[in-house]
Amino acid sequence: MLDIFLRTLPFFAIIGLGYWAGRSRFFSEEATANLTKFVFYFPLSAMIFRFAANLSVAEIFDPRLILGYLLGTLAVYLIATVIAALRGLDMQTAAVEAQCAAIGNVGFLGLPMMVLLFGAASIGPMMLVLSVDLVVFSSMIVILINAGRGSGLGFSTLKLVGRGLLQNPMILSICAGLIWSALALPIPAPANAFLELLGDAATPGALFAIGASLASKSAERVQIASWLSFAKLVLHPALVALCVLVLIPVDPYAAGVAIAAAALPVAGNVYMLAQHYGVAPHRASAAILLSTTLSIVTLPLVIAWVTTFTLR
């Protein structure tokens, strides 16, 4: 446990450094937004493309893992939605809360951390998790918010969903990398060096950007944020573990990676979506801030359990 905590600590230390830079105004909100945009479109895309280009579709595509992770995530999504409905919230706000409970920071935090802790073999399961989150649940929140506003599942809503998927550089990088791999094309040495050099900036840049963005997050609605943080950090990995270990057993290594991914704190893009649609942005902000802080302790605990019982 101590070893895992010490190995994850540098990740959170860089997040803390970014938080200090944002909180002290050494790094402005505009600078944070620009850094996030740079990391999202360039280093992270280069890293994901390079990873995917060196994998076969068979190494990523695991129908049982897809189903197990999807069911576990859908379960926590539904639980959060039902509890929101029982509290009298409208569909749009319930969708934002459900997204907080189910979608973790897989791209910016999870992918580089799991590669360090579990090795290169974790790339396939992590890309699968990332794909399910982006394709299924990022689409679901757009559909639910528009349905709550009376738009329904019409052409305009489907157009929004499709445009969002086609403009997401992480999805495009995964697809482009897998196509490159399927064509068995070698990556020329200069191109590989370029991708490696650019991709190496993804981890520190992403972690610093997470911290700097947290500096502008609100700590309001602590009660709600506490529930959503519990759902994300505890309930989500527990339900995914139930699905991938008991209901739909998969390879223990892949199951362990998926459970660890489910224990990641709330993703920053949930706030971006909430702010874009004007639906409960402070609620999402507080959940991101609190869950990221608590994950300094909870994430190593889950990884230690996974390492002991599923990756031995």
DRENVOKE-155234 format. One line per 3 residues: number of its first residue (from 1); their letters; for each residue x, y, z of N, C-alpha, C. Coordinates in steps of 0.1 Angstrom, whole numbers, plus 5000, padded with zeros to 4 digits. Layout:
DRENVOKE-155234
NUM	A	X Y Z X Y Z X Y Z; ...
***
This chain:
DRENVOKE-155234
1	MLD	5008 4988 5000 5000 5000 5000 5009 5013 5000; 5019 5013 5009 5028 5025 5010 5035 5027 4997; 5040 5015 4991 5047 5016 4978 5038 5022 4967
4	IFL	5026 5018 4966 5016 5023 4956 5013 5038 4959; 5011 5042 4971 5009 5056 4975 5021 5064 4971; 5033 5060 4973 5045 5067 4969 5046 5068 4954
7	RTL	5042 5058 4947 5043 5058 4932 5032 5067 4926; 5021 5069 4933 5010 5078 4927 5012 5092 4932; 5020 5094 4943 5022 5107 4949 5027 5117 4939
10	PFF	5038 5114 4931 5042 5124 4921 5032 5129 4912; 5022 5121 4908 5011 5126 4899 5003 5137 4907; 5000 5134 4919 4992 5143 4927 5000 5156 4931
13	AII	5014 5154 4932 5022 5165 4935 5022 5175 4923; 5022 5170 4911 5022 5179 4899 5008 5186 4899; 4997 5178 4902 4984 5184 4903 4984 5196 4913
16	GLG	4991 5193 4925 4992 5203 4935 4999 5215 4931; 5010 5213 4923 5018 5224 4918 5010 5233 4909; 5002 5226 4900 4993 5233 4891 4982 5241 4899
19	YWA	4977 5235 4910 4967 5242 4918 4973 5254 4924; 4986 5253 4929 4992 5265 4935 4994 5276 4925; 4998 5272 4912 5000 5282 4902 4987 5289 4898
22	GRS	4976 5281 4898 4963 5288 4895 4958 5296 4906; 4960 5291 4919 4954 5298 4930 4962 5311 4933; 4975 5311 4931 4983 5323 4933 4982 5332 4921
25	RFF	4975 5329 4911 4974 5337 4899 4987 5338 4891; 4997 5330 4895 5009 5329 4886 5005 5323 4873; 4995 5315 4872 4989 5309 4860 4974 5314 4860
28	SEE	4971 5323 4850 4958 5328 4849 4948 5318 4844; 4935 5320 4845 4925 5311 4839 4926 5310 4824; 4930 5321 4818 4932 5320 4803 4944 5311 4800
31	ATA	4955 5312 4808 4966 5304 4805 4963 5289 4808; 4955 5287 4818 4951 5273 4821 4942 5267 4809; 4933 5275 4804 4925 5271 4793 4933 5268 4781
34	NLT	4943 5276 4778 4952 5274 4767 4961 5262 4768; 4966 5260 4781 4974 5248 4783 4965 5235 4781; 4953 5235 4787 4944 5224 4786 4941 5221 4771
37	KFV	4939 5231 4763 4936 5230 4749 4948 5224 4742; 4960 5229 4745 4973 5224 4739 4974 5209 4742; 4973 5205 4755 4975 5191 4759 4965 5182 4752
40	FYF	4952 5187 4752 4941 5179 4747 4943 5176 4732; 4947 5186 4724 4948 5184 4710 4961 5179 4705; 4972 5181 4712 4985 5178 4707 4992 5167 4715
43	PLS	4998 5169 4726 5005 5158 4733 4997 5146 4736; 4985 5148 4741 4976 5136 4745 4972 5129 4732; 4969 5136 4721 4966 5129 4709 4978 5121 4703
46	AMI	4990 5127 4704 5002 5120 4699 5004 5108 4707; 5003 5109 4721 5005 5097 4729 4995 5086 4726; 4982 5090 4725 4972 5080 4722 4974 5073 4709
49	FRF	4977 5081 4698 4979 5076 4685 4991 5066 4685; 5001 5070 4692 5013 5061 4692 5010 5048 4699; 5003 5049 4710 4999 5037 4717 4991 5028 4708
52	AAN	4980 5034 4702 4971 5026 4694 4978 5020 4682; 4987 5028 4676 4993 5023 4664 5002 5011 4666; 5006 5009 4679 5014 4997 4682 5006 4986 4688
55	LSV	4993 4987 4688 4984 4976 4693 4976 4971 4681; 4972 4959 4682 4962 4953 4673 4948 4955 4678; 4938 4955 4670 4924 4956 4674 4921 4945 4684
58	AEI	4927 4933 4682 4924 4922 4691 4929 4925 4706; 4940 4933 4707 4946 4936 4720 4937 4946 4727; 4929 4954 4720 4920 4963 4726 4906 4958 4728
61	FDP	4901 4952 4717 4887 4948 4717 4884 4935 4725; 4877 4936 4736 4874 4925 4745 4859 4927 4748; 4850 4919 4741 4836 4921 4743 4831 4919 4757
64	RLI	4837 4910 4765 4833 4908 4778 4837 4919 4787; 4849 4925 4785 4853 4936 4793 4845 4949 4790; 4842 4950 4777 4833 4961 4773 4819 4960 4780
67	LGY	4813 4948 4780 4800 4946 4786 4801 4948 4801; 4812 4942 4808 4813 4943 4822 4815 4957 4827; 4824 4965 4820 4826 4979 4824 4814 4987 4821
70	LLG	4807 4985 4810 4796 4992 4806 4784 4990 4816; 4782 4978 4820 4771 4975 4830 4774 4981 4843; 4787 4980 4848 4790 4986 4861 4789 5001 4861
73	TLA	4793 5007 4850 4792 5022 4849 4777 5026 4847; 4770 5018 4839 4755 5021 4837 4748 5020 4851; 4752 5010 4859 4745 5008 4872 4747 5021 4881
76	VYL	4759 5026 4882 4761 5038 4890 4755 5050 4884; 4754 5050 4871 4748 5061 4864 4733 5061 4867; 4727 5049 4867 4712 5048 4870 4709 5051 4885
79	IAT	4718 5047 4894 4716 5049 4908 4717 5064 4911; 4727 5071 4905 4727 5086 4907 4715 5093 4901; 4710 5088 4890 4699 5094 4883 4686 5092 4892
82	VIA	4684 5080 4897 4673 5077 4906 4673 5086 4918; 4685 5087 4925 4686 5095 4937 4683 5110 4934; 4688 5114 4922 4685 5128 4918 4670 5130 4916
85	ALR	4664 5121 4910 4649 5122 4908 4642 5122 4921; 4646 5114 4930 4639 5113 4943 4641 5126 4951; 4651 5134 4948 4653 5147 4954 4646 5158 4946
88	GLD	4639 5154 4936 4631 5164 4928 4638 5172 4918; 4650 5167 4914 4658 5174 4904 4652 5172 4890; 4654 5181 4881 4650 5179 4867 4659 5170 4860
91	MQT	4655 5166 4847 4663 5157 4840 4677 5162 4837; 4679 5175 4833 4692 5180 4830 4701 5179 4841; 4697 5184 4853 4706 5184 4865 4709 5169 4869
94	AAV	4699 5161 4868 4701 5147 4871 4712 5141 4862; 4712 5145 4849 4721 5140 4840 4736 5144 4843; 4737 5156 4848 4750 5162 4852 4755 5154 4864
97	EAQ	4746 5152 4874 4750 5144 4886 4754 5130 4882; 4747 5124 4874 4750 5110 4869 4763 5109 4862; 4766 5120 4854 4779 5120 4847 4790 5121 4857
100	CAA	4788 5129 4868 4799 5131 4878 4801 5117 4885; 4791 5110 4887 4792 5097 4894 4798 5086 4886; 4798 5088 4873 4802 5076 4864 4815 5079 4855
103	IGN	4818 5091 4853 4829 5094 4843 4841 5099 4850; 4852 5092 4849 4865 5096 4856 4875 5102 4847; 4885 5107 4852 4895 5114 4845 4905 5104 4838
106	VGF	4900 5097 4829 4908 5086 4823 4918 5091 4813; 4915 5101 4805 4925 5106 4795 4937 5113 4801; 4934 5123 4809 4944 5132 4815 4952 5125 4826
109	LGL	4945 5118 4835 4952 5112 4847 4953 5097 4846; 4943 5090 4842 4943 5076 4843 4952 5069 4834; 4953 5072 4821 4961 5065 4811 4976 5066 4815
112	PMM	4981 5078 4817 4996 5078 4821 4999 5071 4834; 4989 5072 4844 4992 5066 4857 4991 5051 4856; 4981 5045 4849 4980 5031 4848 4992 5024 4841
115	VLL	4997 5031 4830 5008 5026 4823 5020 5025 4832; 5022 5036 4841 5033 5035 4850 5032 5024 4861; 5019 5023 4866 5017 5013 4877 5016 4999 4872
118	FGA	5009 4997 4860 5005 4983 4856 5013 4979 4843; 5021 4988 4837 5028 4984 4826 5021 4987 4813; 5028 4985 4802 5023 4988 4788 5011 4980 4785
121	ASI	5009 4968 4791 4998 4959 4788 4984 4966 4792; 4985 4976 4801 4973 4983 4805 4967 4992 4795; 4975 4995 4784 4970 5005 4774 4957 5000 4768
124	GPM	4957 4987 4764 4945 4982 4757 4932 4984 4765; 4932 4978 4778 4920 4980 4786 4917 4995 4789; 4927 5003 4791 4924 5017 4794 4918 5024 4781
127	MLV	4922 5021 4769 4917 5027 4757 4902 5022 4756; 4900 5010 4759 4886 5004 4759 4877 5012 4768; 4882 5014 4781 4874 5022 4791 4872 5036 4786
130	LSV	4882 5042 4780 4881 5056 4775 4871 5057 4764; 4871 5047 4755 4862 5046 4744 4847 5045 4748; 4845 5036 4758 4831 5035 4763 4826 5048 4769
133	DLV	4835 5054 4777 4831 5067 4784 4828 5078 4773; 4836 5079 4763 4835 5089 4753 4823 5087 4744; 4822 5074 4739 4811 5071 4729 4798 5070 4736
136	VFS	4797 5063 4747 4784 5060 4753 4779 5071 4762; 4787 5074 4772 4782 5083 4783 4784 5098 4780; 4794 5102 4772 4794 5116 4768 4783 5119 4758
139	SMI	4779 5109 4750 4767 5111 4742 4754 5111 4750; 4754 5103 4760 4742 5102 4768 4738 5115 4775; 4748 5122 4780 4745 5135 4787 4739 5145 4778
142	VIL	4745 5145 4765 4739 5155 4755 4725 5151 4752; 4722 5138 4750 4709 5134 4747 4699 5137 4758; 4703 5135 4771 4694 5137 4782 4691 5152 4785
145	INA	4702 5160 4783 4700 5174 4785 4690 5180 4774; 4692 5176 4762 4684 5180 4751 4669 5175 4753; 4668 5162 4757 4655 5157 4759 4648 5164 4771
148	GRG	4655 5168 4781 4649 5175 4792 4645 5189 4788; 4650 5194 4777 4646 5207 4772 4636 5206 4761; 4631 5194 4759 4620 5192 4749 4625 5189 4735
151	SGL	4638 5188 4733 4643 5185 4719 4641 5171 4715; 4641 5162 4725 4639 5148 4722 4651 5142 4715; 4650 5131 4709 4660 5124 4702 4659 5127 4687
154	GFS	4658 5140 4684 4656 5144 4670 4669 5145 4662; 4668 5149 4650 4680 5150 4641 4690 5160 4647; 4685 5171 4652 4694 5181 4658 4702 5176 4669
157	TLK	4696 5168 4678 4703 5162 4689 4713 5151 4684; 4709 5143 4675 4718 5133 4669 4730 5140 4662; 4727 5151 4656 4738 5158 4649 4748 5164 4659
160	LVG	4743 5169 4670 4752 5174 4681 4761 5162 4686; 4755 5151 4689 4762 5139 4694 4773 5135 4684; 4769 5134 4671 4778 5129 4661 4789 5139 4659
163	RGL	4786 5152 4659 4797 5162 4657 4806 5162 4669; 4801 5160 4681 4810 5159 4693 4819 5147 4692; 4814 5136 4687 4823 5124 4686 4834 5126 4675
166	LQN	4830 5132 4664 4839 5134 4653 4849 5144 4656; 4846 5154 4665 4856 5164 4668 4864 5162 4680; 4862 5150 4686 4870 5147 4698 4883 5141 4694
169	PMI	4894 5148 4697 4907 5143 4693 4911 5129 4699; 4906 5126 4711 4910 5113 4717 4904 5102 4709; 4891 5103 4704 4885 5093 4696 4892 5092 4683
172	LSI	4894 5104 4677 4901 5104 4664 4915 5097 4665; 4922 5100 4676 4936 5094 4677 4935 5079 4679; 4925 5074 4686 4924 5060 4688 4921 5053 4675
175	CAG	4911 5059 4667 4907 5053 4655 4918 5053 4644; 4925 5065 4644 4936 5066 4634 4948 5057 4637; 4951 5055 4650 4961 5046 4654 4958 5032 4651
178	LIW	4945 5028 4654 4941 5014 4651 4941 5011 4636; 4937 5021 4628 4937 5019 4613 4952 5018 4608; 4961 5026 4614 4975 5025 4611 4980 5011 4614
181	SAL	4976 5006 4626 4980 4993 4630 4975 4982 4621; 4962 4983 4618 4955 4973 4609 4961 4972 4596; 4967 4983 4591 4973 4983 4577 4987 4979 4578
184	ALP	4992 4976 4591 5006 4971 4593 5016 4980 4587; 5013 4993 4589 5023 5003 4584 5033 5006 4595; 5046 5006 4591 5056 5010 4601 5056 5025 4604
187	IPA	5059 5029 4616 5060 5043 4618 5075 5047 4616; 5077 5056 4606 5091 5060 4603 5098 5065 4615; 5111 5063 4616 5118 5066 4629 5117 5081 4632
190	PAN	5118 5090 4623 5116 5105 4626 5102 5108 4632; 5092 5101 4625 5078 5103 4629 5076 5098 4643; 5082 5086 4646 5080 5080 4659 5087 5088 4670
193	AFL	5099 5094 4667 5106 5102 4676 5098 5115 4679; 5092 5120 4668 5083 5132 4670 5071 5129 4679; 5064 5118 4676 5053 5114 4685 5057 5112 4699
196	ELL	5068 5105 4701 5073 5102 4714 5076 5115 4722; 5083 5124 4715 5087 5137 4721 5075 5145 4725; 5066 5146 4716 5054 5154 4718 5045 5147 4729
199	GDA	5044 5134 4728 5036 5126 4737 5041 5127 4751; 5054 5128 4753 5060 5129 4766 5055 5141 4774; 5051 5151 4767 5046 5163 4773 5032 5161 4779
202	ATP	5025 5151 4775 5011 5149 4778 5009 5147 4793; 5017 5138 4800 5015 5135 4814 5017 5148 4823; 5029 5154 4823 5031 5166 4831 5022 5177 4828
205	GAL	5020 5179 4815 5011 5190 4810 4997 5188 4815; 4992 5176 4813 4978 5173 4817 4976 5174 4832; 4986 5168 4840 4984 5169 4854 4985 5183 4859
208	FAI	4994 5191 4854 4995 5205 4858 4982 5213 4854; 4977 5210 4842 4964 5216 4838 4952 5212 4847; 4952 5200 4852 4942 5195 4861 4942 5204 4874
211	GAS	4954 5205 4879 4956 5213 4892 4953 5228 4890; 4957 5234 4879 4954 5248 4877 4940 5250 4875; 4933 5241 4868 4918 5242 4866 4911 5240 4879
214	LAS	4916 5232 4888 4909 5230 4901 4909 5243 4910; 4919 5252 4907 4920 5264 4915 4908 5273 4913; 4902 5272 4901 4890 5280 4898 4877 5273 4901
217	KSA	4878 5261 4907 4866 5253 4910 4860 5258 4923; 4847 5257 4924 4840 5261 4936 4839 5250 4946; 4840 5253 4959 4838 5242 4969 4824 5243 4975
220	ERV	4814 5249 4968 4801 5250 4972 4794 5236 4971; 4782 5236 4977 4774 5223 4977 4782 5211 4981; 4788 5212 4993 4797 5202 4998 4789 5189 5000
223	QIA	4777 5190 5005 4769 5178 5007 4767 5170 4995; 4763 5177 4984 4760 5170 4971 4774 5165 4966; 4784 5173 4967 4797 5169 4962 4802 5157 4969
226	SWL	4799 5156 4982 4803 5144 4990 4797 5132 4985; 4784 5132 4982 4777 5121 4977 4782 5117 4963; 4784 5127 4954 4789 5124 4941 4803 5118 4941
229	SFA	4811 5123 4950 4825 5118 4952 4825 5104 4957; 4816 5101 4966 4814 5087 4971 4810 5078 4960; 4800 5082 4952 4796 5074 4941 4807 5071 4931
232	KLV	4815 5082 4928 4826 5080 4918 4838 5072 4924; 4842 5075 4936 4854 5069 4941 4852 5055 4948; 4840 5052 4952 4837 5040 4959 4827 5031 4952
235	LHP	4815 5037 4949 4805 5029 4943 4808 5025 4929; 4814 5034 4921 4817 5030 4907 4827 5018 4906; 4838 5019 4913 4847 5008 4912 4842 4995 4918
238	ALV	4833 4996 4929 4827 4984 4935 4818 4977 4925; 4810 4985 4918 4800 4979 4908 4807 4974 4896; 4818 4981 4892 4826 4975 4880 4832 4962 4885
241	ALC	4838 4962 4897 4844 4949 4902 4834 4938 4903; 4822 4941 4907 4811 4931 4908 4808 4925 4894; 4808 4934 4884 4805 4930 4870 4816 4922 4864
244	VLV	4829 4927 4865 4840 4921 4857 4846 4909 4865; 4843 4908 4878 4849 4897 4885 4839 4885 4888; 4826 4889 4889 4816 4880 4893 4805 4877 4882
247	LIP	4799 4888 4878 4788 4886 4868 4793 4882 4854; 4803 4889 4849 4809 4886 4836 4824 4885 4838; 4829 4874 4843 4843 4873 4846 4852 4875 4834
250	VDP	4862 4884 4835 4871 4886 4824 4885 4883 4830; 4895 4884 4821 4909 4882 4825 4912 4891 4837; 4918 4885 4848 4920 4892 4860 4928 4905 4858
253	YAA	4938 4905 4849 4946 4917 4847 4938 4928 4841; 4930 4925 4831 4922 4935 4824 4911 4940 4834; 4906 4930 4842 4896 4934 4852 4901 4944 4862
256	GVA	4914 4941 4867 4920 4950 4876 4922 4964 4871; 4927 4965 4858 4929 4978 4852 4915 4985 4851; 4905 4979 4847 4892 4985 4846 4886 4990 4859
259	IAA	4888 4982 4870 4884 4986 4883 4892 4998 4888; 4905 4998 4886 4913 5010 4889 4909 5022 4882; 4906 5020 4869 4901 5032 4861 4888 5037 4866
262	AAL	4879 5028 4871 4866 5033 4876 4868 5041 4889; 4880 5039 4896 4882 5046 4909 4888 5060 4907; 4890 5064 4894 4895 5078 4891 4885 5089 4895
265	PVA	4890 5100 4899 4881 5111 4902 4873 5117 4890; 4863 5125 4893 4854 5130 4883 4862 5138 4872; 4859 5135 4860 4866 5141 4848 4862 5156 4847
268	GNV	4873 5163 4843 4871 5178 4841 4861 5181 4830; 4859 5173 4820 4850 5176 4809 4836 5176 4813; 4833 5170 4825 4819 5171 4830 4815 5185 4833
271	YML	4825 5193 4839 4823 5207 4842 4821 5215 4829; 4830 5211 4819 4829 5219 4807 4815 5217 4800; 4810 5205 4800 4797 5202 4795 4786 5210 4803
274	AQH	4787 5209 4816 4777 5215 4825 4777 5230 4822; 4789 5236 4821 4790 5250 4819 4785 5254 4805; 4788 5246 4795 4784 5248 4781 4768 5249 4780
277	YGV	4762 5240 4787 4747 5239 4787 4740 5247 4798; 4748 5253 4807 4743 5261 4817 4735 5253 4827; 4739 5240 4830 4732 5231 4839 4741 5227 4850
280	APH	4739 5232 4862 4746 5228 4875 4761 5228 4874; 4767 5239 4868 4782 5239 4867 4788 5239 4881; 4783 5246 4891 4789 5247 4904 4788 5233 4911
283	RAS	4778 5225 4908 4777 5212 4914 4788 5203 4908; 4790 5204 4895 4801 5196 4889 4814 5201 4893; 4816 5214 4895 4829 5220 4899 4832 5214 4913
286	AAI	4823 5214 4922 4826 5210 4936 4829 5195 4936; 4822 5187 4928 4824 5173 4927 4838 5169 4922; 4843 5177 4912 4856 5175 4907 4867 5178 4917
289	LLS	4865 5190 4924 4875 5194 4934 4876 5184 4945; 4864 5180 4951 4864 5172 4962 4869 5157 4959; 4864 5152 4947 4868 5138 4944 4883 5137 4941
292	TTL	4888 5148 4934 4903 5148 4931 4911 5148 4944; 4907 5156 4953 4914 5157 4966 4913 5144 4974; 4901 5138 4975 4899 5125 4982 4906 5114 4975
295	SIV	4908 5114 4962 4914 5103 4954 4929 5101 4957; 4935 5111 4964 4949 5110 4968 4950 5098 4977; 4939 5095 4985 4939 5084 4994 4932 5072 4988
298	TLP	4920 5075 4983 4911 5064 4978 4917 5056 4966; 4923 5063 4957 4928 5056 4945 4939 5047 4948; 4949 5050 4956 4960 5040 4960 4954 5028 4967
301	LVI	4943 5031 4975 4937 5019 4982 4931 5010 4973; 4924 5015 4963 4917 5006 4952 4928 4999 4944; 4939 5006 4940 4949 5000 4932 4957 4989 4941
304	AWV	4958 4992 4954 4965 4982 4962 4956 4969 4963; 4943 4971 4964 4934 4959 4965 4935 4952 4951; 4934 4959 4941 4934 4953 4927 4948 4946 4925
307	TTF	4959 4952 4929 4972 4945 4928 4973 4933 4936; 4967 4933 4948 4968 4921 4957 4959 4909 4952; 4946 4913 4948 4936 4902 4946 4934 4899 4931
310	TLR	4937 4908 4922 4934 4905 4908 4946 4904 4899; 4957 4910 4903 4969 4911 4894 4980 4902 4899; 4978 4894 4909 4989 4886 4914 4992 4874 4905
***
